[in-house]
């Protein structure tokens, strides 16, 4: 009998994007091919505790009135890096059926801080856990919008000018007089947003230094820095995913989100549209299953762009991905001025909402969500093998103490 890989799906976390992560993880767990994998859900609660249990696979568990702690067990990651990765149950847990939960590979389904930004990836590296997605350094760099610009500045990718505004050591207020030398000659109107968050949280359009001063405290509640850029008039967005988990570098279908507001904020991005749709089943493989939120956002897939627009976006996406030695299937977002025909790279999402599966399923040769996850899991296993160190990584010539 073929051994099924145990896939631990990690989600939640201490992030403003905690709830979006739950939605993504539920979709991932539903799409995993049960003929190949056993699913182990691992939920990181808002206060920092870790839990596992079958109840975490049900959306209703995350509604407080429905949560049943008898269905879950509090756990910690074993970081000894010996043998198969595992979670260790807390001795006082109500869940007595197991003291440990071994698994083969981790799928981090986090968005934002403490998860998508390299922190959980670093823990997996210490514990010797094979995991999907960006490695620690790339995840950390790409979740920092300022650092992303600095890293990509040496490429031919077009980038908007910017200013970084750091949260004060005390308080959250930065006065217009204090902002003036930071902003310098970068003329308004501007777009300001958190430096390390996604999901369009905290994005605002401002036209004066006073307006900028007024919106910064809300951003600084969730992030240590803000990024300020020129506001792009006649704005149009283009998003594309990229991966080499299949063995060759591939870019997905292109999407053009449609908007009703000047800026696409969190509510419009995740709560627009409505209704649910169940995906088609193809044997043990399934297509994605859009529900509310980003999956029902009105969008145009595979839009026709003027001139070399699409070719440039694909080329720039490949350049950005290769420049950071990318893994996984990040989504790269571009913005443009529709009237002028100019396009700039906006940001890179190491772990996009819903893993951007709809972009892969909309390709001319579709890659189903289940198949995308298969590819990411295989890539994780391959990377773990290639990166594995000897049992004693100290070379003979560097050993100062005898070995037993």
C-alpha positions in Angstrom: 0.0 0.0 0.0 1.4 3.4 -1.1 2.3 5.6 1.9 0.3 8.9 1.8 2.3 12.0 2.6 1.1 13.8 5.6 0.8 17.5 4.7 0.6 20.0 7.5 -1.2 23.2 6.5 -0.2 26.1 8.7 -2.5 29.2 8.9 -3.9 32.0 11.0 -1.1 33.8 12.9 -0.6 37.1 14.6 -1.3 39.2 11.6 -3.9 41.7 10.5 -4.5 39.3 7.6 -5.3 36.4 10.1 -8.9 35.9 8.8 -7.9 35.9 5.1 -5.3 33.2 5.9 -8.1 31.0 7.3 -10.0 31.2 4.1 -6.9 30.4 2.0 -6.1 27.4 4.2 -9.6 26.0 4.0 -9.3 26.2 0.2 -5.9 24.5 0.2 -7.1 21.6 2.5 -10.2 21.1 0.3 -8.1 21.0 -2.9 -5.4 18.6 -1.7 -5.7 15.2 -3.4 -6.8 12.8 -0.7 -5.6 9.8 -2.7 -2.0 11.1 -2.2 -2.1 13.1 1.0 -3.4 13.1 4.6 -4.1 16.6 5.8 -3.0 17.9 9.2 -4.4 21.4 9.9 -2.2 23.6 12.1 -3.9 26.8 13.3 -1.9 29.6 14.9 -4.3 31.6 17.0 -4.3 35.3 17.2 -2.6 35.2 20.7 0.1 32.9 19.5 -1.0 29.4 20.6 -0.8 26.5 18.1 -3.6 24.0 17.6 -4.3 20.9 15.5 -7.4 18.7 15.1 -10.0 17.8 12.5 -12.3 20.5 13.7 -10.0 23.1 12.2 -11.0 21.9 8.7 -14.5 23.3 9.2 -15.2 27.0 8.6 -17.7 27.0 11.4 -15.0 26.3 14.0 -13.7 29.8 13.6 -17.0 31.4 14.6 -16.6 31.6 18.4 -20.0 30.4 19.3 -19.3 27.2 17.3 -15.8 26.5 18.4 -15.3 23.2 20.3 -11.9 22.9 22.0 -12.6 19.2 22.6 -11.9 18.8 18.8 -8.4 20.3 18.9 -5.1 19.9 20.7 -2.6 22.5 21.6 0.8 21.8 20.1 4.3 23.1 19.5 6.7 22.5 16.7 9.6 20.1 17.5 12.7 22.1 16.4 15.2 19.4 17.2 15.6 18.6 13.5 16.0 14.9 14.1 14.0 12.4 12.1 10.6 13.2 10.7 9.1 16.6 11.4 6.5 16.6 14.1 4.3 18.6 16.4 4.4 17.9 20.1 1.1 17.9 22.1 0.9 19.9 25.3 0.5 17.5 28.2 -2.4 19.3 29.7 -4.4 19.2 26.5 -8.0 17.9 26.5 -7.1 15.9 23.4 -5.5 12.7 24.7 -5.4 10.5 21.6 -1.8 11.4 20.6 1.2 12.9 22.1 2.8 13.8 18.8 1.8 14.5 15.2 4.4 13.6 12.6 4.1 15.1 9.1 6.2 15.1 5.9 5.8 18.6 4.4 4.4 21.9 5.5 2.3 24.3 3.5 2.4 27.7 5.1 -0.8 29.5 4.1 -0.1 32.7 6.0 -0.6 36.3 4.8 1.3 39.2 6.1 3.3 39.5 9.3 4.6 36.5 11.3 4.1 33.9 8.5 4.5 35.2 5.0 7.5 37.4 5.9 10.1 34.7 6.5 9.6 34.2 10.2 7.8 30.8 10.0 10.1 29.8 7.2 13.1 30.4 9.5 11.5 28.2 12.1 11.0 25.4 9.5 14.6 25.7 8.4 15.7 25.3 12.0 13.5 22.3 12.5 14.4 20.7 9.2 10.9 20.8 7.8 10.3 20.7 4.0 8.0 23.5 3.2 6.4 25.1 0.1 6.9 28.6 -1.1 9.6 31.2 -0.9 12.7 30.6 1.2 13.4 32.7 4.3 15.4 35.5 2.7 13.2 36.0 -0.3 10.0 35.9 1.8 11.5 38.5 4.1 12.6 40.8 1.3 9.5 40.6 -0.7 7.1 41.3 2.2 9.0 44.6 2.7 7.9 47.0 -0.1 10.8 49.3 0.4 13.4 46.5 0.4 11.7 45.0 -2.7 12.3 48.3 -4.5 15.9 48.4 -3.4 16.6 44.8 -4.5 15.0 45.3 -7.9 16.5 48.7 -8.5 19.4 47.1 -10.4 17.0 45.4 -12.9 15.2 46.9 -15.9 11.9 46.6 -14.1 10.1 50.0 -14.0 9.4 51.1 -10.4 7.7 54.2 -9.0 9.7 56.6 -6.8 9.1 56.3 -3.1 9.7 57.5 0.4 9.9 55.4 3.5 8.2 56.8 6.7 9.3 55.0 9.9 7.0 54.8 12.9 8.2 57.2 15.7 9.9 55.6 18.7 7.2 57.1 20.9 3.6 57.5 19.8 2.1 57.3 16.3 1.9 60.9 15.2 4.2 62.4 12.7 3.5 66.1 12.1 3.4 67.8 8.7 6.6 69.7 9.6 8.4 66.4 10.4 7.1 64.9 7.1 8.2 67.7 4.8 12.0 66.8 4.7 11.1 63.1 4.3 8.8 63.7 1.4 11.1 66.2 -0.2 10.5 66.8 -3.9 8.1 63.8 -4.3 5.0 65.8 -5.3 1.5 64.8 -4.5 -1.1 63.4 -4.7 0.4 60.3 -3.1 -0.6 56.8 -2.3 0.4 55.7 1.2 0.3 52.1 2.6 1.9 49.9 5.2 5.3 48.7 4.2 4.8 45.0 5.3 1.1 44.2 4.9 -1.0 43.1 2.0 -4.7 42.6 1.3 -5.0 46.4 0.6 -5.1 47.0 4.4 -4.4 50.7 5.3 -4.0 52.0 1.7 -5.0 55.7 1.3 -4.8 58.5 -1.2 -3.6 61.8 0.3 -3.0 65.2 -1.3 -1.4 67.3 1.5 1.1 66.7 4.3 -1.7 67.2 6.8 -3.8 64.4 5.2 -0.7 62.2 5.3 -0.1 63.0 8.9 -3.8 62.2 9.7 -3.7 58.7 8.1 -0.3 57.5 9.4 -1.4 56.7 13.0 -3.8 54.0 11.7 -1.0 52.5 9.5 1.4 52.6 12.4 -1.1 50.6 14.6 -0.3 47.6 12.4 3.1 48.2 10.9 6.5 49.7 11.8 6.8 51.7 8.5 4.8 53.2 5.7 5.7 53.6 2.0 4.7 56.7 0.1 4.5 56.8 -3.7 3.1 59.1 -6.4 -0.6 58.4 -6.9 -1.1 56.9 -10.4 -4.0 58.5 -12.2 -6.2 56.5 -14.5 -5.0 53.5 -12.6 -5.3 50.0 -13.9 -3.9 46.9 -12.2 -2.5 43.7 -13.7 -1.6 40.6 -11.6 0.3 37.5 -12.6 1.6 34.5 -10.8 4.9 32.7 -11.6 6.5 29.4 -10.6 9.1 26.9 -11.6 7.7 24.1 -9.3 6.7 22.2 -12.4 10.3 22.0 -13.5 10.3 24.9 -15.9 9.6 28.6 -15.4 5.9 29.4 -16.0 3.8 32.5 -15.8 0.0 32.2 -15.2 -2.9 33.9 -16.8 -3.0 37.6 -16.4 -5.8 39.3 -14.5 -7.1 42.8 -14.5 -9.1 43.5 -11.3 -12.0 45.8 -11.8 -12.8 48.5 -9.2 -15.6 50.8 -8.3 -13.5 53.0 -6.0 -10.4 55.1 -6.7 -8.4 52.7 -4.5 -9.1 49.0 -4.0 -9.4 48.7 -0.3 -9.7 45.6 1.9 -13.5 45.4 1.8 -13.8 45.8 -1.9 -11.0 43.3 -2.5 -12.4 40.6 -0.2 -16.1 41.3 0.3 -17.3 42.4 -3.1 -19.4 40.1 -5.3 -21.0 37.3 -3.4 -22.4 33.9 -3.9 -20.7 30.5 -3.9 -19.7 28.1 -6.6 -18.5 24.6 -6.4 -15.8 23.6 -8.7 -15.9 20.7 -11.1 -14.4 17.4 -10.0 -12.1 15.5 -12.3 -11.4 12.2 -10.7 -9.4 12.9 -7.6 -8.4 16.3 -8.9 -10.6 19.4 -8.3 -10.6 22.8 -9.7 -10.8 25.7 -7.2 -14.0 26.5 -5.4 -14.6 30.2 -5.3 -16.6 31.5 -2.5 -16.8 35.0 -1.0 -14.0 37.6 -1.1 -11.2 37.8 -3.5 -12.5 34.8 -5.3 -15.7 36.6 -6.2 -14.0 39.9 -7.0 -15.0 41.2 -10.5 -12.0 40.7 -12.7 -11.1 40.3 -16.3 -8.9 37.3 -17.0 -6.5 37.3 -19.9 -7.2 40.9 -20.9 -5.9 42.4 -24.1 -3.1 44.9 -23.4 -1.9 47.5 -26.0 1.5 47.0 -27.6 4.0 45.0 -25.7 2.2 45.4 -22.4 1.6 41.7 -21.7 5.0 40.6 -22.9 6.7 43.2 -20.7 4.7 42.2 -17.6 5.6 38.5 -18.1 9.3 39.4 -18.7 9.4 41.7 -15.7 7.7 39.0 -13.5 10.3 36.5 -14.6 13.2 38.9 -13.9 11.8 39.7 -10.4 11.3 36.0 -9.6 14.8 35.0 -10.7 16.5 38.0 -9.1 15.5 36.7 -5.6 15.9 33.0 -6.6 12.2 32.5 -6.1 10.3 29.4 -5.2 6.7 28.6 -4.7 4.0 30.5 -6.8 4.1 34.2 -5.8 1.8 36.7 -7.4 3.4 39.8 -8.8 1.2 42.9 -9.0 1.6 45.7 -11.5 -0.1 49.1 -11.8 -0.4 51.3 -14.8 -1.7 54.6 -16.1 -4.3 53.5 -18.7 -4.2 56.8 -20.5 -0.4 57.0 -20.8 0.3 53.3 -21.3 2.9 53.3 -18.5 3.3 50.2 -16.2 5.2 49.8 -13.0 5.8 46.8 -10.7 3.8 47.5 -7.6 4.5 44.6 -5.2 5.3 40.9 -4.8 3.1 38.6 -2.8 5.1 35.6 -1.6 1.9 33.7 -0.6 -1.0 35.2 -2.5 -4.6 34.9 -1.3 -6.1 31.5 -2.3 -2.6 30.7 -3.7 -3.8 32.6 -6.8 -5.1 29.3 -8.1 -7.7 31.0 -10.4 -4.8 32.5 -12.4 -3.4 29.0 -13.1 -6.8 27.5 -13.9 -7.4 30.3 -16.4 -4.3 29.5 -18.5 -4.7 28.3 -22.0 -3.5 24.9 -20.7 -5.1 25.0 -17.3 -3.2 23.9 -14.1 -5.8 22.8 -11.6 -5.4 23.9 -8.0 -4.8 20.2 -7.0 -2.0 19.9 -9.5 -0.5 23.2 -8.5 -0.3 22.0 -4.9 1.2 18.7 -6.1 3.9 20.7 -7.8 4.6 22.9 -4.8 4.8 19.9 -2.5 7.3 18.1 -4.8 9.4 21.3 -5.1 9.4 21.5 -1.3 10.7 17.9 -1.0 13.3 18.5 -3.7 14.6 21.6 -2.0 14.8 19.8 1.4 16.9 17.1 -0.1 19.2 19.5 -1.9 19.6 21.6 1.3 20.2 18.7 3.7 23.4 18.9 5.7 25.4 15.9 6.9 24.8 14.6 10.4 27.9 16.4 11.5 28.3 19.4 9.2 31.7 20.4 10.7 34.5 19.5 8.3 37.3 17.4 9.7 39.8 20.2 9.5 37.5 22.5 11.5 36.9 20.2 14.4 38.3 21.4 17.6 36.8 18.7 19.9 36.8 14.9 19.6 33.7 13.1 18.3 32.2 10.1 20.1 
